Amino acid sequence: MDTFRRIRTRRDELLAELTVGVLAEHRQAGIGDRPIDHGPEWAERAGYEKIYRILPATNERAISFLESEAWEQETIHKNHYRIGEEYVDEVLLATWP
């Protein structure tokens, strides 16, 4: 499943958030590559200047994958999530079309 959403703020109306979810049994099959490969093209045609993705720091596989596709870490929010009894950082990654 892939979704692109326009996120509006007072400062900037030119951001798109990329949300991708792949079921565990379908991972490593290239399914998540499609929105990553086509997202920048779509964003540019739609007039977006930046695409971002927010993940818990525990999702190391997704973070590594995005970084291998030229996404950059922009922000880390310390202890942003609580998973069970553990506090986990949130990582914001971005790319530009």
C-alpha positions as CSV (number, residue, x, y, z in Angstrom):
1,M,0.0,0.0,0.0
2,D,1.4,3.4,-0.8
3,T,-0.1,6.8,-0.2
4,F,1.0,10.4,-0.9
5,R,-0.6,13.1,1.0
6,R,-0.3,16.9,0.8
7,I,0.5,18.4,4.1
8,R,-0.4,22.0,4.6
9,T,1.3,24.3,7.1
10,R,1.4,28.1,7.3
11,R,5.0,28.2,6.3
12,D,5.1,25.8,3.4
13,E,2.4,24.1,1.4
14,L,4.9,22.2,-0.8
15,L,5.5,19.0,1.3
16,A,4.3,15.5,0.6
17,E,4.4,12.7,3.2
18,L,5.2,9.3,1.9
19,T,3.5,6.4,3.8
20,V,4.4,2.9,2.7
21,G,3.5,-0.4,4.4
22,V,4.5,-3.8,3.3
23,L,3.2,-6.9,5.0
24,A,6.0,-9.0,6.6
25,E,5.4,-12.0,4.3
26,H,5.9,-9.7,1.2
27,R,9.0,-7.9,2.4
28,Q,12.3,-8.2,0.4
29,A,10.2,-8.8,-2.8
30,G,10.6,-5.2,-4.2
31,I,7.1,-4.1,-3.4
32,G,8.2,-1.1,-1.4
33,D,10.5,0.1,-4.2
34,R,7.7,1.3,-6.4
35,P,6.6,4.3,-4.4
36,I,10.2,5.1,-3.5
37,D,11.2,5.0,-7.2
38,H,8.1,6.9,-8.5
39,G,7.5,9.2,-5.6
40,P,9.9,11.9,-6.6
41,E,8.6,12.0,-10.2
42,W,5.0,12.2,-8.9
43,A,5.9,14.9,-6.3
44,E,7.6,17.0,-9.0
45,R,4.7,16.8,-11.3
46,A,2.3,17.7,-8.5
47,G,4.4,20.8,-7.5
48,Y,5.9,19.4,-4.3
49,E,9.4,20.5,-3.4
50,K,10.1,17.9,-0.7
51,I,8.9,14.4,0.3
52,Y,9.3,13.2,3.9
53,R,8.8,10.0,5.9
54,I,8.6,9.6,9.7
55,L,9.6,6.3,11.3
56,P,10.4,5.0,14.8
57,A,14.2,4.5,15.1
58,T,13.6,0.8,15.8
59,N,12.6,0.4,12.1
60,E,16.2,0.1,11.1
61,R,15.5,-1.8,7.9
62,A,13.3,0.9,6.5
63,I,15.7,3.7,7.5
64,S,18.6,1.9,5.9
65,F,16.6,1.3,2.8
66,L,15.6,4.9,2.4
67,E,19.1,6.1,3.1
68,S,20.3,3.7,0.3
69,E,17.8,5.5,-2.0
70,A,19.4,8.9,-1.2
71,W,17.0,10.0,1.5
72,E,18.6,12.0,4.3
73,Q,17.9,12.1,8.0
74,E,16.8,15.6,8.9
75,T,15.5,15.3,12.5
76,I,15.5,12.9,15.4
77,H,12.9,13.5,18.1
78,K,14.2,11.8,21.3
79,N,11.9,9.4,23.1
80,H,8.9,10.3,20.9
81,Y,7.2,6.9,21.0
82,R,6.7,4.4,23.7
83,I,6.8,0.8,22.5
84,G,6.0,-1.5,25.4
85,E,8.0,-0.1,28.3
86,E,10.7,1.4,26.1
87,Y,10.9,5.0,24.8
88,V,12.0,5.1,21.1
89,D,13.2,8.0,19.0
90,E,11.4,9.2,15.9
91,V,13.4,9.7,12.7
92,L,12.4,12.1,9.9
93,L,13.9,11.4,6.5
94,A,13.5,13.5,3.4
95,T,14.3,13.6,-0.3
96,W,13.8,16.3,-2.9
97,P,12.4,15.6,-6.4
